[in-house]
Amino acid sequence: MFVIIEGIDRVGKTTLANKLEKDLGFNKYCINNQFPFDNVAHNVDVNEAILGMMNVCKGNVVFDRFHMTEFVYGCFDRGYNCYVEYLRINERLCKLDDCLLVFVRPFDIKRSVEEHGMDLYKHNSLFEELFNKYEGEKISCDYSTLENAVEYIKEKIND
């Protein structure tokens, strides 16, 4: 199973990824640690790397951030226009039988903004819009319902 966890900073994505790794034995990857976005000439390189990672990942894997993160933060914080690359990755993900997008919504966006130290309202709005338009399998949760997401994923891998 290929699980992608997306959402703004400080909402529980890493906590959920750690739970899937610890409780269900998923291999965990953090896209920010795998590819330091600020060190590439352009985000197209990152998107090519993301596509490559999809080809080599086997078994149950969870990504703490993936293509939506690069699109959202790339648009607002790095001035990238990467919509075409985003759509290309999105299309491939939607075709995978065992891919699940998990959107972690802020339980308290004001607190997330304060903890992060920058305005994340527009970021969250774009994540919401992208999640709603995503045509593959998807679920959403917030920090208070992370366990429900874990249980849902556990049922999926046991089917």
C-alpha positions in Angstrom: 0.0 0.0 0.0 1.2 3.5 -0.9 0.0 6.1 1.7 0.5 9.8 1.2 -0.1 12.2 4.1 -0.6 15.8 3.2 -1.6 19.0 5.0 -0.1 22.3 6.3 2.7 22.3 8.9 1.9 21.5 12.5 -1.2 19.3 12.1 0.0 15.8 12.9 1.3 14.4 9.6 4.5 13.1 11.1 2.7 11.7 14.1 0.4 9.7 11.8 3.4 8.5 9.6 5.2 7.4 12.8 2.1 5.5 14.0 1.9 3.7 10.6 5.6 2.8 10.8 5.4 1.7 14.4 2.0 0.0 14.6 1.7 -1.4 11.1 5.3 -1.8 9.9 5.2 0.7 7.1 8.4 2.0 5.6 8.3 5.8 6.2 9.8 8.5 4.0 9.7 12.2 4.6 9.8 13.9 1.3 11.4 17.1 2.8 14.3 15.0 4.2 14.7 12.9 1.0 14.8 16.0 -1.3 15.8 19.4 0.2 13.6 21.5 -2.0 15.6 24.7 -1.5 18.7 23.1 -2.9 17.3 22.3 -6.4 17.4 24.6 -9.3 13.7 24.2 -10.0 10.9 22.1 -8.5 10.6 20.1 -11.8 13.7 18.2 -10.6 11.8 17.4 -7.3 8.8 16.3 -9.2 10.9 14.0 -11.5 12.4 12.5 -8.3 8.9 12.0 -6.8 7.9 10.1 -10.0 11.0 8.0 -9.7 10.3 7.2 -6.1 6.9 5.9 -7.1 8.6 3.3 -9.3 11.0 1.9 -6.7 8.8 1.9 -3.6 7.5 -1.6 -2.8 5.4 -3.0 0.0 3.6 -0.8 2.5 5.1 2.7 2.4 4.0 6.0 3.9 5.1 9.4 2.7 5.1 12.3 5.2 4.4 14.9 2.5 4.5 14.3 -1.3 3.4 16.1 -4.4 0.7 18.3 -3.0 3.2 19.8 -0.5 5.7 20.7 -3.3 2.9 22.3 -5.3 1.3 24.3 -2.4 4.5 25.5 -0.7 6.3 25.8 -4.1 3.5 28.2 -5.3 3.3 30.3 -2.2 6.8 30.3 -0.7 9.2 29.6 -3.6 7.4 31.2 -6.5 7.2 28.0 -8.6 4.5 27.4 -11.2 4.4 23.6 -11.1 0.8 22.9 -11.9 1.6 20.7 -15.0 4.0 18.6 -13.0 1.5 18.3 -10.1 -1.2 17.1 -12.5 1.1 14.5 -14.0 1.9 13.0 -10.6 -1.7 13.3 -9.5 -2.8 11.4 -12.6 -0.4 8.5 -11.9 -1.4 8.3 -8.3 -5.1 8.1 -9.1 -4.4 5.1 -11.3 -2.7 3.1 -8.6 -4.9 0.4 -7.0 -3.4 0.6 -3.6 -2.8 4.3 -3.1 -4.4 6.3 -0.4 -4.2 10.1 0.1 -4.7 11.2 3.7 -5.4 14.8 4.3 -4.7 15.9 7.8 -6.8 19.0 8.5 -5.8 21.4 11.2 -7.6 20.8 14.5 -7.0 24.4 15.3 -5.6 26.4 12.4 -4.9 29.4 14.6 -2.6 27.3 16.8 -0.9 25.7 13.8 -0.2 29.2 12.4 1.1 30.4 15.7 3.4 27.4 16.2 4.7 27.6 12.7 5.3 31.3 12.7 3.8 32.2 9.4 0.3 32.6 7.8 -0.8 29.2 6.6 -4.4 30.0 5.8 -3.9 30.3 2.1 -1.8 27.1 2.1 -4.6 25.2 3.9 -7.2 26.5 1.5 -5.2 25.2 -1.5 -4.7 21.8 0.2 -8.4 21.6 0.8 -9.2 22.4 -2.8 -6.6 19.9 -4.1 -7.9 17.2 -1.7 -11.5 17.8 -2.8 -10.6 17.5 -6.5 -8.4 14.4 -6.0 -10.1 11.5 -7.8 -8.2 8.6 -6.2 -9.0 7.0 -2.9 -8.8 9.5 -0.1 -9.7 10.1 3.6 -9.3 13.1 5.9 -8.7 13.4 9.6 -7.4 15.8 12.1 -5.1 15.4 15.1 -8.0 14.2 17.3 -8.9 11.4 14.8 -5.5 10.1 13.7 -6.3 6.7 15.3 -9.4 6.4 13.1 -7.1 6.9 10.0 -4.7 4.2 11.4 -7.6 1.8 11.9 -8.9 2.5 8.4 -5.5 1.8 6.9 -5.1 -1.3 9.0 -8.4 -2.7 7.6 -7.2 -1.9 4.0 -4.0 -3.8 4.3 -5.7 -6.7 6.0 -8.3 -7.1 3.2 
